[in-house]
Amino acid sequence: MSSVTANRLKKGMLIKMGNDLLRVFDTHHLTQGNKRAHMQAKMRDIRTGRIVDHKFRAEDDVERAHLEEHEMQFLYKDGDQYHFMNTETYEQIHLTPEELGDAVGYLLPETKINVEFYEEKPMGVNLPVTVDLKVTETVPGIKPAIDNRYSDEEIVSHSSMKIASTNVRTSRELLERVKPETEVVGIDEGQFFDVELPAVCNTLADLGKRVIVAGLDQDYLGKPFEPMPQLLAIAEYITKTLAICMVCGGPANHTQRLVQSSERVLVGASGAYEARCRKCFDPTLAG
């Protein structure tokens, strides 16, 4: 039996629950404070078409359906059908976006890919480890001008991943920078913005735009980091992610300041902060 832990469930996966064969079409991580993490999954029964909504514990083992794989070549897309050809028999099949799941965005014409079959019926694909793609369009990124740790013109992660961004000095400036045709706005380091950020985000949302804000909800003392609490209160959807404690390896929800400073806002690159769990976090280290 092949299995996968629930926290690794992905859109498009085919799993078995009892005698039911289910296709995952949506997942959402749930973490409530110090409670055990869960994975909420929405699935469709392959045989009956009924929708199944199930909450797994993150560590649950979920049985994957036993699938056979055949190498096929992706030919073309025709409406909602994606056509593939067996490279040995030249037999052609088609799959729907629902069956392909997240793989839809990675299919290139003439790419050879393993197609998964269950009881001789095509069910999905197994993507190669790497796919070469060119980014032609991205969500406009916005960050506070104070955050110039790695770049003045890009949002840069600690692992050096980059995305072009626009710097603003005030929350109100966001309303001037976002174009009328923009559909999605990404805001980084929300905790470094002024108190008007929640009102500005509400204005953008009322204009029909999807607003995504990333930021720390606690400061170096472990206290609520405004304006993030206010944003959490008005947000329709909240995803709280945990890092790994650099001391014990457990789930970390605190940011440990490693340098001496009593300033609440202290922008620091690697070496100035590290992730800590509740037990290992010590706010007195910053002096």
Secondary structure, DSSP 8 states (H G I E B T S, - for coil): -EEEEGGG--TT-EEEETTEEEEEEEEEEE--TTS--EEEEEEEETTT--EEEEEEETT-EEEE---EEEEEEEEEEETTEEEEEETTT--EEEE-HHHHGGGGGG--TT-EEEEEEETTEEEEEE--S-----------EEEETT--SS-SSEEE-TT--EEEEEEESSSTHHHHHS-TT--EEEE--GGGS-TTHHHHHHHHHHTT-EEEE---SB-TTSSB-TTHHHHHHH-S------EE-TTT-SEE-EEEE-S----S-----BTTEEEE-TTT--GGGG-
